[in-house]
Amino acid sequence: MYVCICKSVTDSQIRKCVRDKGVRNLRGLRRELGACDQCGKCAPEARQLISECVDETRHHDRHLLTAA
């Protein structure tokens, strides 16, 4: 699903940036994908998606630590 129409950025691309490049905020997302830097209407949804992905990553990392 497209999150940022202006830059054609999808939710999958945002998730990948969080997971693979360590993006943790809109500034990082702008740097990596150029999202949220034109009209700004996508910023709330992008911010929420980043937050959810960061939480999932932390949960996954904690699970790996306790399983070891």
C-alpha positions as semicolon CSV with decimal commas, in nm:
position;residue;x (nm);y (nm);z (nm)
1;M;0,000;0,000;0,000
2;Y;0,127;0,347;-0,082
3;V;0,191;0,561;0,223
4;C;0,356;0,857;0,051
5;I;0,186;0,923;-0,281
6;C;0,414;1,218;-0,368
7;K;0,725;0,998;-0,363
8;S;0,557;0,661;-0,436
9;V;0,675;0,508;-0,107
10;T;0,501;0,194;0,015
11;D;0,454;0,046;0,358
12;S;0,683;-0,241;0,256
13;Q;0,963;0,001;0,172
14;I;0,922;0,172;0,509
15;R;0,926;-0,160;0,694
16;K;1,241;-0,261;0,507
17;C;1,412;0,066;0,601
18;V;1,328;0,015;0,967
19;R;1,442;-0,346;0,961
20;D;1,749;-0,322;0,739
21;K;1,873;0,035;0,771
22;G;1,778;0,115;1,128
23;V;1,540;0,400;1,044
24;R;1,369;0,510;1,366
25;N;1,203;0,841;1,276
26;L;1,075;1,060;0,993
27;R;1,411;1,228;0,951
28;G;1,570;0,892;0,873
29;L;1,283;0,801;0,644
30;R;1,325;1,126;0,452
31;R;1,697;1,062;0,419
32;E;1,653;0,703;0,295
33;L;1,339;0,726;0,080
34;G;1,253;1,093;0,041
35;A;0,911;1,029;0,194
36;C;0,716;1,295;0,384
37;D;0,904;1,591;0,244
38;Q;0,649;1,740;0,007
39;C;0,287;1,778;0,113
40;G;0,330;1,606;0,452
41;K;-0,010;1,436;0,454
42;C;0,156;1,097;0,489
43;A;0,364;1,191;0,795
44;P;0,118;1,066;1,063
45;E;0,073;0,730;0,892
46;A;0,446;0,695;0,824
47;R;0,528;0,784;1,185
48;Q;0,280;0,523;1,313
49;L;0,420;0,258;1,079
50;I;0,777;0,331;1,189
51;S;0,672;0,304;1,553
52;E;0,497;-0,028;1,496
53;C;0,796;-0,169;1,309
54;V;1,041;-0,053;1,577
55;D;0,824;-0,221;1,843
56;E;0,810;-0,544;1,637
57;T;1,188;-0,537;1,594
58;R;1,245;-0,486;1,967
59;H;1,004;-0,768;2,050
60;H;1,177;-0,999;1,802
61;D;1,521;-0,910;1,940
62;R;1,406;-0,972;2,299
63;H;1,264;-1,308;2,196
64;L;1,595;-1,406;2,038
65;L;1,786;-1,306;2,352
66;T;1,564;-1,508;2,585
67;A;1,572;-1,811;2,356
68;A;1,952;-1,820;2,355
